Amino acid sequence: MRPRGLPPLLVVLLSCWASVSAQTEATPAVTTEGLNSTEATLATFGPFPSTRPPGTPRAPGSSSGPRPTPVTDVAALCVCDLSPAQCDVNCCCDPDCSSVDFSVFSACSVPVVTGDSQFCSQKAVIYSLNFTANPPQRVFKLVEQISPSIFCIHITNYKPALSFINPEVPDENNFDTLMKTSDGFTLNAESDISFTTKLDIPTTAKYKYGVPLQTSDSFLRFPSSLTSSLCTDNNPAAFLVNQAVRCTRKINLEQCEEIEALSMAFYSSPEILRAPDSRTKVPITVQSVLIQSLNKTLTRREDTDVLQPALVNAGHFHLCMNVVLEVKYSLTYTDRGEVTKADLSFLLGTVSSVVVPLQQKFEIHFLQENTKPVPLSGNPGYVVGLPLAAGFQPHKGSGIIQTTNRYRQFTILHSTAEQDCLALEGVRTPVLFGYTMQSGCKLRLTGALPCRLVAQKVKNLLWGQGFPDYVAPFGNSQAQDVLDWVPIHFITQSFNRKDSCQLPGALVIEVKWTKYGSLLNPQAKIVNVTANLISSSFPEASSGNERTILISTAVTFVDVSAPAEAGFRAPPAINARLPFNFFFPFV
């Protein structure tokens, strides 16, 4: 019976809580294991003391009943042991580590190893290091951990749930029994639909990275060298995988007209499926055909007709014309993973018996639809007159975020003939590499405006919207390479006076760069950027009086390149021995 006034749900929860609390009364054994010594102590691991008052009966089934058998022994489990027969750094459970390894550990990378967290009671192993011992020891504790949740597995009374049930295989003895228990077979009108009709149903399939491109008959072949330098034609072209390979093909020059890999039709005839298992086909369009003669001169054909290899006898030599030397695929895809366009370019040439075996080159590139290439400020070094690439990092560990317009990434105040700061708000000038710049404007102040509001307004004018935190060292630096980017150092200078208003008056940006690379072609690299905000003190303006202050911004580029020194190899040391009587009879 339950006490009066308590709802049934509260009684059930109290029973579950009493069941969990009954387990915390037991004191689990904790074993502390060092490398050279072993000792046993007793400890209690679990934050919940027993809430069962004296005389209250235990929850049914709390002291008896089958418990889940752990599948994995947590004492032998080591999730950070990645290198076989080697000690992993800061892996305290690695059996390959010795006391010499423990002396260089800073902490345990995996301090606690537990079993299934769904159980109310589970084994847990706690690892730590004892640096006071000589040599350092590993401390190993095996405890009984109590789950803080009341919704946990306490008793396992359904044994089939702990293992997979072996399905009954139909045979001649149990076939009739299985037919009675099953739903049997049903026939409907959908079974009469032909396979070609089902293909008309729209499909949501799309190409994913690395998936072979399908064609009307199989897949798009991209010849490449696998185990040797010889070309293998059965290699599939993978989606979004740009490739450029060279391979060798052994041919019989007299049979060049019969070899498919030397013909343009072998590469231009397949039709690529727009999406996997789609009925929409994308034909391959030949965009350009270049002809290379025997003396390596190139000629562009006006038409893009498919040419076939032709064998020509030139005296004692055999020549094969219109042989495919280079193939370049250019595939256009959408953000939905569909191929919309396929272009092809050829380089044909004449092959003689002198150049057999033949070397071919194959390239494939993927371009996303409705996208424009990102302009660069240099490749790799900055080019004078191009804008500085800059951005900011929203949080630690992320990449650099940049605006799509490179001329809006690092800007300063813009100057006009009126020199009115309020009229120039939002109008900025990009910082161009190598250009020393200076701009400014005038701001009229009245005594009715508070000093703090004016100071914040001037700061917004100087910094602009979204002033960057990082500057790219090179003109082609990637946004994901955060460690290569140069942080901007911010400095604030102010001159305090009594009864005065502190207002920012100037922003001075200094960019230090150096010449990087070889003496023949040095590249401009930015190594340091400093933004100095200078504030000045202005007397408080009385009511009704107006005052005009000048706000300016300056950018300077400083070349900090060290003097170039040509390097030469050390002269070779001559280690030659003369015969002992070489100078006889003079010595």
C-alpha positions as CSV (number, residue, x, y, z in Angstrom):
1,M,0.0,0.0,0.0
2,R,1.1,3.5,-0.7
3,P,0.8,6.4,1.8
4,R,-2.3,8.5,1.5
5,G,-2.1,11.7,-0.4
6,L,0.8,10.6,-2.7
7,P,0.1,10.2,-6.4
8,P,1.0,6.9,-8.1
9,L,3.7,8.4,-10.3
10,L,5.5,9.9,-7.2
11,V,5.5,6.5,-5.5
12,V,7.1,4.9,-8.6
13,L,9.8,7.5,-8.8
14,L,10.5,7.1,-5.0
15,S,10.8,3.3,-5.5
16,C,13.3,3.8,-8.4
17,W,15.2,6.3,-6.3
18,A,15.4,3.9,-3.4
19,S,16.7,1.2,-5.7
20,V,19.5,3.4,-7.0
21,S,20.3,4.7,-3.5
22,A,20.5,1.2,-2.2
23,Q,23.5,0.6,-4.5
24,T,25.4,3.6,-3.3
25,E,25.5,2.1,0.2
26,A,27.9,-0.5,-0.9
27,T,31.6,0.6,-0.7
28,P,33.4,-0.6,-3.9
29,A,37.0,-1.7,-3.8
30,V,39.5,0.6,-5.4
31,T,42.9,-0.8,-6.5
32,T,45.8,1.6,-6.8
33,E,48.4,0.1,-9.1
34,G,51.8,1.5,-9.7
35,L,54.4,0.3,-12.1
36,N,56.5,-1.4,-9.3
37,S,54.1,-1.6,-6.4
38,T,50.5,-2.5,-5.8
39,E,48.3,-1.5,-2.9
40,A,44.6,-1.9,-2.1
41,T,42.4,0.7,-0.5
42,L,38.7,1.4,-0.1
43,A,36.9,4.4,-1.5
44,T,33.3,5.4,-2.4
45,F,32.8,6.6,-5.9
46,G,29.4,8.2,-6.4
47,P,27.8,11.5,-5.4
48,F,24.5,10.2,-4.1
49,P,24.3,9.0,-0.5
50,S,21.5,6.7,0.6
51,T,18.2,8.5,1.1
52,R,16.3,5.4,2.5
53,P,15.2,6.0,6.1
54,P,15.7,3.3,8.7
55,G,13.0,0.6,8.5
56,T,12.1,1.3,4.9
57,P,12.0,-1.9,2.9
58,R,14.4,-2.2,-0.1
59,A,13.0,-1.8,-3.6
60,P,12.0,-5.2,-5.1
61,G,14.7,-6.7,-7.1
62,S,17.5,-4.4,-5.9
63,S,19.5,-7.2,-4.3
64,S,18.8,-10.0,-6.6
65,G,18.3,-10.7,-10.2
66,P,20.6,-11.1,-13.2
67,R,22.9,-8.2,-14.0
68,P,24.3,-7.3,-17.5
69,T,27.6,-9.0,-18.1
70,P,30.1,-6.4,-19.4
71,V,31.2,-7.1,-23.0
72,T,34.5,-5.3,-22.6
73,D,36.8,-5.4,-19.6
74,V,37.4,-1.7,-18.9
75,A,40.6,-2.5,-17.0
76,A,42.1,-3.9,-20.3
77,L,40.6,-1.2,-22.5
78,C,42.9,1.6,-23.7
79,V,41.4,3.9,-26.2
80,C,44.5,6.1,-26.7
81,D,46.8,3.1,-27.5
82,L,47.2,3.8,-31.2
83,S,50.7,2.7,-32.0
84,P,51.4,-1.1,-31.7
85,A,54.5,-2.0,-29.7
86,Q,55.2,1.7,-29.0
87,C,54.4,4.1,-26.2
88,D,51.9,6.8,-27.1
89,V,52.5,10.2,-25.5
90,N,50.4,10.9,-22.4
91,C,48.6,7.6,-22.8
92,C,48.7,6.3,-19.2
93,C,46.9,3.0,-20.0
94,D,49.4,2.0,-22.7
95,P,51.0,-1.3,-21.6
96,D,54.1,-0.4,-23.8
97,C,55.0,2.6,-21.6
98,S,57.7,2.3,-19.0
99,S,58.9,4.5,-16.1
100,V,61.2,6.3,-18.5
101,D,58.2,7.3,-20.6
102,F,56.2,8.4,-17.6
103,S,58.9,10.9,-16.6
104,V,58.2,12.9,-19.8
105,F,54.4,12.7,-19.5
106,S,52.5,16.0,-18.6
107,A,49.1,14.4,-17.8
108,C,46.9,11.5,-18.8
109,S,45.1,12.2,-22.1
110,V,42.3,9.7,-21.1
111,P,42.0,9.9,-17.3
112,V,38.8,7.9,-17.0
113,V,37.6,4.8,-18.9
114,T,34.0,3.7,-18.3
115,G,31.7,1.0,-19.6
116,D,28.2,1.5,-20.8
117,S,26.7,4.6,-19.2
118,Q,23.2,3.3,-19.5
119,F,23.7,0.9,-16.6
120,C,23.0,2.1,-13.1
121,S,26.2,0.5,-11.8
122,Q,29.3,0.1,-14.0
123,K,33.0,-0.4,-13.7
124,A,35.3,2.6,-14.2
125,V,39.1,2.9,-14.3
126,I,40.8,6.1,-13.2
127,Y,44.4,6.8,-14.4
128,S,46.8,9.3,-12.9
129,L,50.5,9.9,-12.5
130,N,52.6,10.0,-9.3
131,F,55.5,12.3,-10.1
132,T,56.8,12.2,-6.5
133,A,57.9,8.6,-6.8
134,N,61.3,7.8,-8.3
135,P,60.9,6.6,-10.9
136,P,57.4,8.1,-11.7
137,Q,54.6,5.6,-11.3
138,R,51.2,5.1,-12.9
139,V,48.2,5.1,-10.5
140,F,45.4,2.7,-11.5
141,K,42.1,2.7,-9.7
142,L,39.2,0.3,-10.4
143,V,36.0,1.7,-9.0
144,E,32.3,1.0,-9.1
145,Q,30.5,4.0,-10.6
146,I,26.9,4.8,-9.9
147,S,24.9,6.5,-12.6
148,P,23.2,9.8,-11.4
149,S,20.2,9.2,-13.6
150,I,17.2,7.3,-12.2
151,F,16.3,6.2,-15.7
152,C,19.0,3.5,-16.1
153,I,19.3,-0.2,-16.6
154,H,19.3,-1.9,-13.2
155,I,18.1,-5.5,-13.9
156,T,18.3,-7.5,-17.1
157,N,15.5,-10.0,-17.2
158,Y,15.2,-10.4,-20.9
159,K,18.1,-12.6,-21.9
160,P,17.4,-12.6,-25.7
161,A,18.0,-8.9,-25.8
162,L,21.7,-9.5,-25.0
163,S,22.4,-11.4,-28.2
164,F,21.3,-11.6,-31.8
165,I,18.6,-14.2,-32.6
166,N,19.7,-16.7,-35.2
167,P,17.1,-16.6,-38.0
168,E,15.4,-19.9,-38.9
169,V,16.5,-21.0,-42.3
170,P,13.7,-22.4,-44.4
171,D,14.1,-26.0,-45.5
172,E,11.9,-28.9,-46.7
173,N,10.8,-29.7,-43.1
174,N,9.8,-26.2,-41.8
175,F,8.7,-24.5,-45.0
176,D,5.0,-25.1,-44.4
177,T,5.2,-23.9,-40.9
178,L,6.9,-20.7,-41.9
179,M,4.4,-20.1,-44.7
180,K,1.6,-20.2,-42.1
181,T,3.3,-17.7,-39.8
182,S,4.2,-15.3,-42.6
183,D,1.9,-13.0,-44.4
184,G,2.4,-14.9,-47.6
185,F,2.9,-13.4,-51.1
186,T,0.6,-10.8,-52.6
187,L,0.3,-9.7,-56.2
188,N,-0.9,-6.2,-57.2
189,A,-1.1,-4.1,-60.3
190,E,2.3,-2.4,-59.5
191,S,4.1,-5.7,-60.4
192,D,3.0,-5.3,-64.0
193,I,4.8,-1.9,-64.4
194,S,7.8,-2.3,-66.7
195,F,11.3,-1.3,-65.6
196,T,11.4,1.5,-68.2
197,T,8.3,3.0,-66.7
198,K,9.8,3.1,-63.2
199,L,12.8,5.0,-64.5
200,D,10.5,7.9,-65.3
201,I,10.0,8.6,-61.6
202,P,12.2,11.6,-60.5
203,T,15.2,10.6,-58.5
204,T,16.9,12.5,-55.7
205,A,20.2,10.8,-56.2
206,K,23.3,13.1,-56.6
207,Y,27.0,12.7,-57.2
208,K,29.2,12.8,-54.1
209,Y,32.9,13.4,-53.8
210,G,34.9,10.5,-55.1
211,V,31.9,8.7,-56.7
212,P,32.6,7.5,-60.3
213,L,30.9,9.4,-63.0
214,Q,28.3,7.2,-64.8
215,T,27.7,7.1,-68.5
216,S,25.0,5.6,-70.6
217,D,26.9,2.3,-70.9
218,S,29.2,2.2,-67.8
219,F,31.4,5.0,-66.4
220,L,33.6,7.8,-67.7
221,R,37.0,6.3,-68.4
222,F,40.0,8.4,-67.4
223,P,43.2,6.6,-68.4
224,S,46.0,6.6,-65.8
225,S,49.0,4.6,-64.7
226,L,48.4,2.3,-61.8
227,T,51.0,-0.3,-61.0
228,S,53.4,0.7,-63.8
229,S,53.8,3.6,-66.2
230,L,51.5,2.0,-68.8
231,C,48.1,3.5,-69.4
232,T,45.1,1.7,-67.9
233,D,41.8,2.6,-69.7
234,N,39.5,1.1,-67.1
235,N,40.2,3.7,-64.4
236,P,37.0,5.7,-63.6
237,A,36.8,9.5,-63.4
238,A,35.8,10.5,-59.8
239,F,33.4,13.4,-59.1
240,L,35.2,16.6,-57.9
241,V,38.6,14.9,-58.1
242,N,40.9,17.0,-60.3
243,Q,43.6,15.0,-61.9
244,A,46.5,15.4,-64.3
245,V,48.4,12.3,-65.2
246,R,50.9,11.1,-67.8
247,C,51.2,7.5,-68.9
248,T,52.9,5.5,-71.6
249,R,51.2,3.4,-74.2
250,K,52.9,0.6,-76.2
251,I,51.5,0.6,-79.7
252,N,52.1,-1.1,-83.0
253,L,52.4,1.8,-85.5
254,E,51.0,-0.3,-88.4
255,Q,47.8,-0.9,-86.4
256,C,47.3,2.6,-85.1
257,E,44.0,3.0,-87.0
258,E,42.6,0.1,-85.0
259,I,43.6,1.3,-81.5
260,E,40.6,3.0,-79.9
261,A,42.7,4.9,-77.3
262,L,44.4,6.9,-80.1
263,S,41.1,8.1,-81.6
264,M,39.1,11.2,-80.6
265,A,35.8,9.2,-80.6
266,F,37.0,7.1,-77.7
267,Y,36.9,10.1,-75.4
268,S,34.1,12.2,-77.0
269,S,31.4,9.6,-77.7
270,P,30.3,8.7,-74.1
271,E,27.4,10.6,-72.6
272,I,27.6,11.4,-68.9
273,L,24.5,10.9,-66.7
274,R,23.4,14.1,-65.1
275,A,22.9,12.3,-61.8
276,P,23.5,8.7,-60.7
277,D,20.9,6.4,-62.3
278,S,19.3,9.3,-64.1
279,R,17.8,9.2,-67.6
280,T,19.1,12.7,-68.5
281,K,22.3,12.5,-70.4
282,V,24.9,15.2,-70.8
283,P,26.9,14.9,-74.1
284,I,30.6,15.7,-74.3
285,T,31.3,18.7,-76.5
286,V,34.6,19.2,-78.2
287,Q,35.7,22.8,-77.7
288,S,39.1,22.9,-79.3
289,V,41.5,20.7,-81.4
290,L,45.2,21.5,-81.6
291,I,47.5,19.8,-84.2
292,Q,51.1,19.3,-83.3
293,S,53.6,18.6,-86.2
294,L,56.8,16.6,-86.0
295,N,58.8,19.8,-85.3
296,K,56.5,20.6,-82.3
297,T,54.6,23.5,-83.9
298,L,51.0,23.9,-82.9
299,T,48.1,24.8,-85.2
300,R,44.5,25.3,-84.1
301,R,41.7,23.8,-86.2
302,E,38.8,26.0,-87.2
303,D,36.3,23.1,-86.8
304,T,35.9,20.5,-84.1
305,D,35.1,17.5,-86.2
306,V,36.1,14.1,-84.9
307,L,39.2,12.9,-86.7
308,Q,40.4,9.3,-87.1
309,P,44.0,8.2,-87.0
310,A,45.5,7.7,-90.4
311,L,48.6,5.6,-91.4
312,V,50.8,7.3,-94.0
313,N,53.9,5.8,-95.7
314,A,56.7,8.3,-96.0
315,G,59.4,6.4,-97.8
316,H,61.1,4.0,-95.5
317,F,59.1,5.4,-92.5
318,H,55.6,4.9,-91.3
319,L,53.7,7.9,-89.9
320,C,50.4,7.9,-88.0
321,M,48.5,11.2,-88.1
322,N,45.7,12.5,-85.9
323,V,46.9,10.6,-82.8
324,V,45.6,11.8,-79.5
325,L,48.4,13.1,-77.3
326,E,46.5,15.1,-74.7
327,V,43.0,15.1,-73.4
328,K,41.5,17.8,-71.1
329,Y,38.0,17.4,-69.6
330,S,36.2,20.4,-68.1
331,L,33.0,19.4,-66.3
332,T,30.5,21.9,-64.8
333,Y,28.4,20.8,-61.8
334,T,25.7,22.4,-59.6
335,D,25.6,22.6,-55.8
336,R,23.0,19.8,-55.9
337,G,25.7,17.3,-57.2
338,E,24.6,17.2,-60.8
339,V,26.7,17.5,-64.0
340,T,25.3,20.0,-66.4
341,K,28.0,20.5,-69.0
342,A,31.0,18.6,-70.3
343,D,33.7,20.1,-72.5
344,L,36.7,18.5,-74.1
345,S,39.9,19.7,-75.6
346,F,42.4,17.6,-77.7
347,L,46.0,17.8,-78.7
348,L,46.6,15.7,-81.8
349,G,49.9,14.9,-83.3
350,T,51.8,12.8,-85.8
351,V,53.7,9.7,-84.5
352,S,56.6,8.1,-86.2
353,S,58.3,4.8,-85.4
354,V,61.0,6.8,-83.6
355,V,58.8,8.0,-80.7
356,V,57.1,4.6,-80.0
357,P,56.1,3.9,-77.2
358,L,53.8,6.8,-77.0
359,Q,53.3,9.1,-74.0
360,Q,49.8,10.6,-73.4
361,K,48.6,13.2,-70.9
362,F,45.1,13.4,-69.4
363,E,43.5,16.1,-67.3
364,I,40.1,16.6,-65.7
365,H,38.8,19.6,-63.9
366,F,35.5,20.5,-62.2
367,L,33.9,23.9,-62.2
368,Q,30.9,24.9,-60.1
369,E,28.0,26.5,-62.0
370,N,27.3,30.3,-61.5
371,T,30.6,30.9,-59.7
372,K,33.4,33.4,-60.4
373,P,37.0,32.9,-59.6
374,V,38.3,34.8,-56.6
375,P,40.8,37.5,-57.6
376,L,44.2,37.4,-56.0
377,S,46.6,40.2,-54.9
378,G,49.6,38.3,-56.1
379,N,50.8,34.8,-56.7
380,P,52.4,34.2,-54.3
381,G,53.9,37.6,-53.4
382,Y,51.9,40.9,-53.3
383,V,51.8,43.0,-56.5
384,V,52.2,46.8,-56.0
385,G,48.9,48.5,-56.5
386,L,46.6,45.5,-55.5
387,P,44.6,45.6,-52.3
388,L,45.7,43.8,-49.1
389,A,43.9,40.6,-48.3
390,A,42.5,40.7,-44.8
391,G,39.8,39.2,-42.6
392,F,38.9,38.3,-39.1
393,Q,38.6,35.1,-37.0
394,P,35.2,34.8,-35.3
395,H,36.4,32.3,-32.7
396,K,39.6,30.4,-31.9
397,G,40.1,27.4,-34.1
398,S,38.1,28.6,-37.1
399,G,39.3,29.9,-40.4
400,I,39.6,33.4,-41.6
401,I,36.4,35.1,-42.8
402,Q,36.8,37.5,-45.7
403,T,34.4,39.6,-47.8
404,T,33.9,38.6,-51.4
405,N,35.0,42.1,-52.5
406,R,38.8,42.2,-51.9
407,Y,38.7,46.0,-52.2
408,R,36.6,46.1,-49.1
409,Q,38.7,43.9,-46.8
410,F,41.2,46.4,-45.5
411,T,40.1,50.1,-45.9
412,I,40.7,53.5,-44.4
413,L,38.9,56.8,-44.3
414,H,38.1,58.4,-47.7
415,S,39.0,62.0,-48.5
416,T,36.8,64.4,-50.5
417,A,36.9,68.1,-51.3
418,E,34.2,68.9,-48.7
419,Q,36.1,67.1,-45.9
420,D,32.9,66.5,-44.0
421,C,33.3,63.5,-41.7
422,L,29.6,62.9,-41.3
423,A,29.0,63.0,-45.0
424,L,31.8,60.5,-45.5
425,E,30.5,57.9,-43.1
426,G,30.6,54.5,-44.8
427,V,32.8,55.7,-47.7
428,R,36.1,53.9,-47.5
429,T,39.3,53.6,-49.6
430,P,41.1,50.3,-50.0
431,V,44.7,49.9,-48.7
432,L,46.8,49.2,-51.7
433,F,50.2,47.4,-51.3
434,G,53.2,49.6,-51.7
435,Y,51.1,52.9,-51.7
436,T,51.8,55.3,-48.8
437,M,48.4,56.9,-48.2
438,Q,46.9,59.7,-46.0
439,S,43.3,60.8,-45.7
440,G,41.3,62.9,-43.4
441,C,38.2,64.9,-42.7
442,K,36.8,67.6,-40.4
443,L,34.3,67.2,-37.6
444,R,32.3,70.0,-36.1
445,L,31.6,69.8,-32.4
446,T,29.1,71.7,-30.2
447,G,28.9,71.9,-26.5
448,A,25.6,70.1,-26.4
449,L,27.2,66.8,-27.4
450,P,28.6,64.6,-24.6
451,C,32.3,63.7,-24.9
452,R,31.7,60.0,-24.7
453,L,29.2,60.0,-27.6
454,V,31.6,62.0,-29.8
455,A,34.6,59.7,-29.0
456,Q,32.6,56.6,-30.0
457,K,31.5,58.4,-33.2
458,V,35.1,59.3,-34.1
459,K,36.2,55.7,-33.5
460,N,33.6,54.3,-35.8
461,L,34.7,56.7,-38.5
462,L,38.4,55.7,-38.1
463,W,37.9,51.9,-37.9
464,G,35.0,51.6,-40.2
465,Q,32.7,48.6,-40.3
466,G,34.4,45.3,-39.7
467,F,38.0,46.4,-39.3
468,P,40.1,43.2,-39.9
469,D,42.2,41.3,-37.3
470,Y,44.5,39.5,-39.7
471,V,46.3,40.3,-42.9
472,A,47.4,37.7,-45.4
473,P,51.2,37.3,-45.7
474,F,51.0,36.6,-49.4
475,G,48.6,37.6,-52.1
476,N,47.3,34.1,-52.6
477,S,47.1,32.9,-48.9
478,Q,44.3,30.5,-48.2
479,A,41.8,31.4,-45.5
480,Q,42.1,28.0,-43.8
481,D,45.8,28.4,-43.1
482,V,45.2,30.6,-40.0
483,L,48.7,30.1,-38.6
484,D,50.3,31.7,-41.7
485,W,48.3,34.9,-41.4
486,V,49.8,38.0,-39.7
487,P,47.8,39.4,-36.8
488,I,47.3,43.1,-36.5
489,H,48.8,44.7,-33.4
490,F,46.5,47.4,-31.9
491,I,48.1,50.2,-30.0
492,T,46.3,53.1,-28.2
493,Q,48.1,56.3,-27.3
494,S,46.4,59.1,-25.3
495,F,47.4,62.3,-23.5
496,N,45.3,63.1,-20.4
497,R,44.5,66.5,-19.2
498,K,42.2,67.7,-16.5
499,D,38.8,69.0,-17.6
500,S,39.4,67.8,-21.1
501,C,37.7,65.5,-23.6
502,Q,39.7,62.6,-24.9
503,L,39.0,62.2,-28.6
504,P,40.7,59.9,-31.2
505,G,42.4,62.1,-33.7
506,A,44.5,59.8,-35.9
507,L,44.9,56.2,-37.0
508,V,48.4,55.3,-38.2
509,I,48.8,51.9,-39.9
510,E,52.3,50.6,-40.5
511,V,52.9,47.6,-42.8
512,K,56.3,45.9,-42.7
513,W,57.2,43.7,-45.6
514,T,60.2,41.8,-46.8
515,K,61.5,40.2,-50.0
516,Y,61.1,36.5,-49.9
517,G,62.5,33.8,-52.1
518,S,65.3,33.8,-54.7
519,L,67.4,36.8,-55.8
520,L,66.2,36.4,-59.4
521,N,62.4,36.6,-58.6
522,P,61.8,37.9,-55.0
523,Q,58.3,37.9,-53.7
524,A,56.8,40.5,-51.4
525,K,55.7,39.1,-48.0
526,I,54.0,41.0,-45.2
527,V,55.6,40.2,-41.8
528,N,54.0,42.7,-39.4
529,V,51.1,45.1,-39.3
530,T,50.5,47.7,-36.5
531,A,47.4,50.0,-36.1
532,N,48.1,52.9,-33.7
533,L,45.1,54.9,-32.5
534,I,46.2,58.3,-31.2
535,S,43.9,60.3,-28.9
536,S,44.3,63.9,-28.0
537,S,42.8,66.1,-25.2
538,F,40.4,68.9,-26.1
539,P,38.9,71.4,-23.7
540,E,35.3,70.9,-23.0
541,A,33.3,73.2,-25.3
542,S,30.9,75.5,-23.6
543,S,27.2,75.5,-24.6
544,G,26.6,77.2,-27.9
545,N,30.2,77.2,-29.1
546,E,31.4,75.2,-32.0
547,R,34.8,73.6,-32.5
548,T,36.3,71.9,-35.5
549,I,38.7,69.0,-35.1
550,L,40.8,67.2,-37.8
551,I,40.6,63.4,-38.1
552,S,43.3,61.7,-40.2
553,T,44.4,58.2,-41.3
554,A,47.8,57.3,-42.6
555,V,49.2,54.1,-44.1
556,T,53.0,53.5,-44.5
557,F,54.8,50.5,-46.0
558,V,58.3,49.8,-44.6
559,D,60.7,47.5,-46.4
560,V,62.5,45.4,-43.7
561,S,64.4,43.1,-46.1
562,A,67.8,42.1,-45.0
563,P,70.7,42.7,-47.5
564,A,70.7,40.0,-50.0
565,E,73.8,37.7,-49.9
566,A,74.6,35.4,-52.8
567,G,75.3,31.9,-51.6
568,F,78.0,29.7,-53.1
569,R,78.9,26.2,-52.5
570,A,82.0,25.5,-50.4
571,P,85.0,24.6,-52.6
572,P,85.7,20.9,-52.6
573,A,88.4,19.7,-50.2
574,I,91.3,18.0,-52.1
575,N,92.4,15.0,-50.0
576,A,95.4,13.8,-52.1
577,R,98.5,12.2,-50.8
578,L,101.9,12.4,-52.6
579,P,104.4,9.6,-52.6
580,F,106.9,9.9,-49.7
581,N,109.8,10.3,-52.2
582,F,108.0,12.8,-54.5
583,F,110.5,15.6,-53.8
584,F,113.6,13.4,-53.9
585,P,116.5,14.3,-54.1
586,F,115.6,17.9,-53.1
587,V,114.2,17.0,-49.7
